[in-house]
Amino acid sequence: MSKIAVLIPCYNEELTIEKVVKDFKKELPDADIYVYDNNSKDKTAEIAKNAGAIVKHEYKQGKGNVVRSMFQDIEADIYVMVDGDDTYPAEFVHELIKPVENGEVDMTIGDRLSNGTYQEENKRKFHEFGNNLVRETINILFDTKLKDIMTGYRVFNKVFVKNMPVMSPKFEIETEMTLYALDKKYIIKEIPIIYRDRPEGSESKLNTVSDGIKVVKTIINMFKDYKPLQFFGIIAILLFLVGIIVGIPVITEFVRTNYITKVPSAILATGLVMISVIIGQCGIILHTIVKQHKENYELNLLRYKQIENLKNKLK
């Protein structure tokens, strides 16, 4: 029987955490329920402990820091990650767990968007716009068709959890997990779920503008890190085209008169073309490094799986 751990990152969720813990204990009575309190100023930790959760503390502020500690500290076969705000119904956990437990996929995602409940319940319309922007960008970048990139309701297998380096400190973590899974060829499956908005009196920790900017920065950085040839190639082509446009009058003048009077334009055009060539070369070099990194990752992943299989045989 698979050992299941439910991971609940929390910050000031005293109004909802008791219900979340009890709901998951009801659905998964044999699972370990972990609540990681992230410097809450209310009674979140006390209420969670009284509800039967294993309470731990992460003193580095930010959801990404909490997830990093969860992934490093907790040993299980299947990991369920859910927010402590009671927006994700516990009864869907069985549908999310089944494909992972059967070995069909590495990660399942609780898709809030397909059935329209997120659009109906969510009172923060700019968040939906942000979700759509991130989703479309990633789908174009990785040629995929995911529907909900930023959901906080996910299930992972142990291989994914123990081999993912969590780099994002805050709410960009969901985007990072999806990008990482796509880049490293992990299998993802989306399961439509019902979403409900926070109960009255419970406030979102997201800031539409600042967190939206962080997510966009994460996408740019991931594009640069995972697809450097395309990233720097686009910049190089744009600079080259601008250089050609600036240089056309200079070339035309030289062909016509064998003399150049537009010296500043000539210098600018030459500089832009040279910079574009250098940036293009950087893209090629970084592409080679990323390719080598992926090969090393696959070898390390193979060794990890061999060690895990050996441990299981010795049990």
C-alpha positions in Angstrom: 0.0 0.0 0.0 1.3 3.4 -1.0 2.3 5.8 1.8 0.5 9.1 1.1 1.5 12.5 2.5 -0.8 15.5 2.3 1.2 18.8 2.2 -0.6 22.0 3.2 1.4 25.2 3.1 -0.3 27.8 5.3 -0.1 31.5 6.2 -2.9 33.0 8.3 -5.5 30.4 7.5 -7.2 30.0 11.0 -10.7 30.3 9.5 -10.3 27.4 7.1 -7.4 25.1 8.1 -9.5 23.0 10.5 -12.0 22.1 7.8 -9.2 21.4 5.3 -7.4 19.0 7.6 -10.6 17.2 8.7 -11.8 16.9 5.1 -8.6 15.2 4.0 -8.4 13.0 7.1 -11.9 11.8 6.2 -11.0 11.1 2.5 -7.5 9.7 3.3 -7.6 8.2 6.9 -4.3 6.5 6.5 -2.4 9.5 5.1 -0.1 11.8 7.1 -1.4 15.3 7.0 1.4 17.9 7.2 0.6 21.6 7.8 3.6 23.8 7.3 3.0 27.1 9.1 4.8 30.0 7.3 5.1 32.6 10.2 1.3 32.9 10.6 0.2 35.7 13.0 -3.0 34.0 13.9 -3.8 30.5 15.4 -3.3 28.5 12.2 -0.7 26.2 13.7 -2.6 25.6 17.0 -5.9 24.9 15.2 -4.2 22.6 12.7 -2.6 20.6 15.4 -5.8 20.2 17.3 -7.5 19.0 14.1 -5.0 16.2 13.9 -2.3 17.5 11.5 1.4 17.2 11.9 2.5 20.8 12.2 5.9 22.0 11.1 7.3 25.5 10.7 9.1 27.2 7.8 10.6 30.5 8.8 11.6 31.7 5.4 8.7 33.6 4.1 7.1 32.5 0.8 5.2 29.5 -0.5 8.1 28.4 -2.6 10.3 28.2 0.5 7.6 26.1 2.2 7.4 23.7 -0.7 11.2 23.3 -0.8 11.2 22.3 2.8 8.2 19.9 2.3 9.9 18.2 -0.6 13.2 17.9 1.2 11.9 16.7 4.6 8.9 14.4 4.0 9.3 10.8 2.8 6.3 9.2 1.1 5.3 7.4 -2.1 2.6 9.8 -3.2 2.5 13.5 -2.3 -0.8 15.6 -2.3 -0.3 19.3 -2.3 -3.2 21.6 -1.5 -3.7 25.1 -0.2 -5.1 25.7 3.3 -7.8 28.1 2.2 -10.6 25.5 1.5 -10.9 26.4 -2.2 -10.1 22.9 -3.3 -12.6 20.1 -2.4 -11.0 17.1 -0.7 -13.3 14.6 -2.4 -11.4 15.0 -5.7 -8.2 13.7 -4.2 -9.0 10.1 -5.2 -9.3 11.0 -8.8 -6.0 12.9 -8.6 -4.1 10.1 -6.8 -5.2 7.2 -9.0 -3.2 7.9 -12.2 -0.1 8.6 -10.1 -0.5 5.5 -7.9 -1.0 3.4 -11.0 2.2 4.7 -12.5 0.5 6.3 -15.5 1.7 9.8 -14.8 4.2 11.7 -12.6 2.0 14.6 -11.7 -1.7 15.2 -11.7 -3.2 18.8 -11.7 -6.5 19.8 -10.3 -7.9 21.7 -13.3 -10.2 24.6 -12.0 -10.8 26.2 -15.4 -12.3 23.5 -17.7 -15.7 23.3 -16.0 -16.1 27.1 -15.4 -16.3 27.0 -11.6 -13.2 29.2 -11.2 -14.7 31.8 -13.5 -17.9 31.8 -11.5 -16.4 31.7 -8.0 -13.3 33.8 -8.4 -13.9 37.5 -7.5 -10.5 38.6 -8.6 -10.9 38.9 -12.4 -7.3 40.1 -13.0 -6.1 36.8 -11.6 -8.0 35.0 -14.4 -6.3 37.2 -16.9 -3.0 36.3 -15.4 -3.8 32.6 -15.5 -4.7 32.9 -19.2 -1.5 34.8 -20.0 0.8 32.3 -18.3 -1.1 29.3 -19.7 -0.9 30.5 -23.3 2.8 31.5 -23.0 3.8 28.1 -21.6 1.6 26.2 -24.1 3.3 28.1 -27.0 6.8 27.7 -25.4 6.5 23.9 -24.9 3.9 23.0 -27.6 1.4 21.6 -25.1 -2.3 22.1 -24.3 -2.5 22.5 -20.6 -5.6 24.3 -19.2 -4.6 25.3 -15.7 -1.0 26.2 -15.0 -1.3 27.9 -11.6 -3.6 25.6 -9.6 -2.5 24.8 -6.1 -4.1 21.3 -6.0 -1.6 18.7 -7.3 -0.4 15.1 -6.7 3.2 14.0 -7.4 5.1 10.7 -7.3 8.3 10.4 -5.2 10.6 10.6 -8.3 9.3 14.0 -9.2 9.4 15.4 -5.6 12.9 14.2 -4.8 14.5 15.3 -8.0 13.0 18.8 -8.5 15.2 21.7 -7.3 12.7 24.3 -6.0 14.1 27.7 -6.9 11.1 30.1 -6.7 10.7 31.6 -3.2 7.1 32.6 -3.4 3.9 32.1 -5.4 5.7 31.5 -8.7 6.2 27.9 -7.5 3.2 26.5 -9.3 4.5 27.9 -12.6 7.9 26.6 -11.9 6.7 23.1 -11.2 4.7 23.0 -14.4 7.7 24.3 -16.5 10.1 21.9 -14.8 7.8 18.9 -15.5 7.4 19.9 -19.2 11.1 20.5 -19.7 12.2 17.3 -18.0 9.6 15.2 -19.9 7.5 14.2 -16.8 4.0 13.0 -17.6 1.3 15.4 -16.6 -2.5 14.7 -16.4 -5.1 17.3 -15.7 -8.2 16.3 -13.7 -11.2 18.7 -13.8 -12.2 19.7 -10.3 -14.8 22.1 -8.7 -13.3 25.4 -7.4 -14.9 27.4 -4.7 -14.0 30.9 -3.6 -12.6 31.7 -0.1 -15.2 31.9 2.6 -16.2 35.3 3.9 -13.5 36.8 6.1 -10.7 34.8 4.5 -8.3 37.0 2.4 -6.1 35.9 -0.5 -2.3 36.4 0.0 -1.9 37.1 -3.7 -1.3 40.6 -4.9 -2.6 40.9 -8.5 0.0 43.3 -9.7 3.2 42.3 -7.8 2.6 38.6 -8.0 1.6 38.9 -11.7 4.9 40.6 -12.4 6.8 37.9 -10.5 5.1 35.2 -12.6 6.0 37.0 -15.9 9.6 37.3 -14.7 9.6 33.6 -13.9 8.4 32.8 -17.4 11.1 35.0 -18.9 13.8 33.4 -16.8 12.5 29.9 -17.5 12.5 30.7 -21.2 16.0 32.0 -21.0 17.2 29.0 -18.9 15.3 26.2 -20.7 15.2 27.5 -24.3 18.3 29.7 -24.6 18.7 29.2 -28.3 15.2 30.5 -29.0 15.4 33.2 -26.4 18.7 34.7 -27.5 18.0 33.9 -31.1 14.9 36.1 -31.1 16.9 39.0 -29.6 19.7 38.5 -32.1 17.3 38.5 -35.1 15.5 41.6 -33.9 18.8 43.5 -33.4 20.1 42.3 -36.7 17.0 43.5 -38.5 17.2 46.9 -36.7 20.8 47.1 -37.7 20.0 46.4 -41.4 17.1 48.9 -41.4 19.5 51.6 -39.9 22.2 50.6 -42.4 20.2 50.6 -45.6 20.4 54.4 -46.1 24.2 54.1 -45.4 24.7 51.3 -48.0 22.5 53.1 -50.5 24.5 56.2 -50.2 27.8 54.4 -50.5 26.7 52.5 -53.6 25.5 55.8 -55.2 28.4 58.1 -54.2 31.3 55.8 -53.0 31.2 58.0 -49.9 29.6 57.9 -46.5 28.3 61.0 -44.8 25.9 59.2 -42.4 28.7 58.2 -40.0 26.6 57.9 -36.8 24.1 55.7 -38.6 27.0 53.5 -40.0 28.5 53.1 -36.6 25.1 52.3 -35.0 24.2 49.8 -37.8 27.6 48.0 -37.5 27.3 47.9 -33.7 23.8 46.4 -33.8 24.8 43.7 -36.2 27.9 42.8 -34.2 25.9 42.7 -31.0 23.3 40.5 -32.7 26.1 38.1 -33.8 27.5 37.9 -30.3 24.1 37.3 -28.7 23.4 34.6 -31.2 26.7 32.9 -30.3 25.7 33.1 -26.6 22.5 31.4 -27.5 24.3 28.5 -29.3 26.8 28.1 -26.4 24.0 28.1 -23.7 22.0 25.7 -25.8 24.9 23.3 -25.7 25.3 23.7 -22.0 21.5 23.1 -21.4 21.6 20.0 -23.6 24.6 18.6 -21.5 22.7 19.4 -18.3 19.7 17.5 -19.5 21.9 14.5 -20.3 23.4 14.6 -16.8 19.9 15.0 -15.3 18.7 11.8 -17.1 21.8 9.9 -15.9 21.3 11.1 -12.3 17.6 10.2 -12.5 18.4 6.7 -13.7 20.8 6.3 -10.8 18.1 7.5 -8.4 15.6 5.0 -9.7 18.1 2.2 -9.4 18.8 3.1 -5.8 15.1 3.3 -5.0 14.4 -0.1 -6.6 17.3 -1.6 -4.6 15.8 -0.1 -1.4 12.4 -1.6 -2.2 13.9 -5.0 -2.8 15.7 -4.9 0.5 12.5 -4.0 2.5 
